[in-house]
Amino acid sequence: MLCGAVQHTHNIILIVNNKADSKRQQTTTVDNKRLFNGFVLTIAFPLRHNTKQTTMEAQDNKTIEVPMGNTKEDITAREAIISDVYRRWYEANPSKAAYNTNLKDYINVRFLSINETIHHASMSYLSTLAVLQLDLILKTAHQVGKPAKPKPNNKNQADFSKILIMECPLIGIGTAKLTVGVKKKTGMKIQYCITAIET
């Protein structure tokens, strides 16, 4: 069982081994470890009980802190963390796409994907934590409900013929919402935004 599934009320501490095995897929569980986009999560308590900011060790042995507050500085810090997650994901995925098992098709990550997710997810502590599991979400999220029409007044959705809403359960966080846009001319699926569903 993953450490993140243990029912405790302790503050969360993410202790990350910076020597992640790139050959393992993100969903692999080995000796109570879980990959977080190139980071190996070795200890985790449920995030919903957290009262302090999350800390984790980056690949350069520096500690990354995910602030919980809503100040301008907190949001800016979370924006930088999300940007770095995408940068690392791009480095590991030169095709800029991940195969989703539910859609049986690739979900592509573009500049729009990064901008929308940074803008929306950085506003929330839980959403920022959800983005740390970007690869898992892209690969295993499942569609819920019927496709929706793009918002008529949203120019960022103008190239889409429809919008797919997908969800992915995340240990300790709850559920991540993945919004996917389907391109009008090609049918290509584009990751539009990722946030946590907060109740």
N, C-alpha and C positions, 0 to 999 in steps of 0.2 A: 504494500500500500504506500502511496506517496505520502511524504511527510505533510504536504499541504492538506491532506484529508483528515489529519488528526484533529479531533475536536478539543481545542484549547482556547483560552481567552487571552493568551499572551500577546504582547505586541509583536508584530511580524518583524523578522530579521531575515533577509535574503543573503545567505552566504554563498558566494559564487566562485566556483573553481574556474580559473581562466584558461585551463588546458582542456577545453572541450574537444571531444572527438568528432570531427566534422563528418565522419562516415555514418554516425548515428542519425536517425531521423528524430525530429523534435518530439515525437510522441513516445519515444523509447524510454522505458523505465529500467534503470540498472542500479542496483544497490541504493535504492531510494533517491535517485538523482533524476532530474528532469531538465531537458535542454530548453533554454530561453534564448532563441536567436543567437547561438554561439556561446552563450553563457550556460554553465551547468548549475542548476539550483540544487543545493545540497540540504538546506534546512529551510522550512517555511511553516509558519503558523497562519491560520485563516486571516485573510486580509480585512475582512469586514469588522474584525475586533481591534484593528490597529488604532492606536492613539498617537503614534509617532510616525515620522517619515520613514519610508523604506530606504534601506541602504543596500548596495550590492557592489561587488568588486568587478571592475571592468577588465578587459583583456590587457590593458596596460598597467594593471595592478593599482590603479587609482580607484577610489571609492566614489560611486555614483549615488547621489541622494535624490530620491523622488519626493519633493515637498508636498504636503497635504493641503497647504493653505490656498487662499484665493487672491493673494496680493499680486500685483503686476510682476514682481520678482519671481514669485512661485510659478506663475503661468509661463513666463519666459524660460525658466529653468526646465519646465516640463516640455516646452517646445523643442528645446535643444536635445533633450533625451529622446524624444520621438524621432527627430531628424536623424540622430545617430543610429537608432534602431533600423531605419530604412537604409541608411548608408551601408551598414553591416550586411543587411539582407541583400542589397544590390550586389555587393562584393561576392556573396556566396551563391547568388542566382543571376548569372550574366544574361540569361534569357528574359529576366524581369517578369517571370510568370510562374505560377504554381498550379498544379493539377488538383482540382477540387473533386473529391470522390462522389459528392452528392450531385453536382451538376454534370459530372463526367465530361468536363471541359476545363480549359485553362482559364485562370483569372489573372489578368495582366495588371501590373503595377506601373503606373505612369506618374508624371510630374503632378498631374491633377490629384492623384491618389494621395500623394505625400502632402500637398498643400491643404486639401480638405481635412485630412486626418490630423495634421498638426493644429489646424485652426480649431477644430471641434474637440478632439481628445485632450488637448492641453488644458482645456477649461476644467477638467475633472481629474482628480487623483486616481480613481478607479479606472477611468478610461485610459489613462496613461499606462497603468499597470497592464491593462488588457493588450495594448499595442506591443508590449514586450513579447507577447506570444503571437506575433504577426504571422509567422510561418504556419503554426498550428491552425490558426483561424482561417487562413486562406485555403488550406488543404482539407479541413474537416467540417467547416461550417455547413449547415443545411438550410435549404430554402424554407421559409415559412410564408404561408398565404400565397395569393396570386400576384403576378407581376403588377406593378403600379405604373401609372403614367408619369413621365418626368414633370417636375414643377415648371409651369409655363413661364414664370418670371425669373427662373434661375438659369442664367446664361451658361453656367458650368455643366448643366444637364441638357443643353440644347442639342448635342450630338447623339443623345441616347434615344432609342425607340421605346425602351421600357426600363424600369428600375426593379431590381430583385432585392428583397430583404432576406438576409440570412442570419442565423444565430449559431453561436458556438459556446457550449458550457465550459467554464474555466474554474478550476479548483480554487477555492478561497475568494474568488472575485464574484462569481455568479454567472452571468451570461453576457457574451460580447455580441454586439450587433454589427454585422458586415453589410454594407450597402454596395451593390454591384450595378453598374450601368451597362446596358447592352447597346453597342454602337449601331446606328441606323443602317449604314451601307454594308458593313462587314459582319455584323453579329458578334464581333469581338467583345468579350466580357472584361470590363475594367473595374478594378477595385476603386470605389468612390470614397468611402469613409469607413472608419472603424471607431466605435465607441463602446462603452460598457452600458448595459441596461441597468439603471439605478432605480431601486424601489424604495 
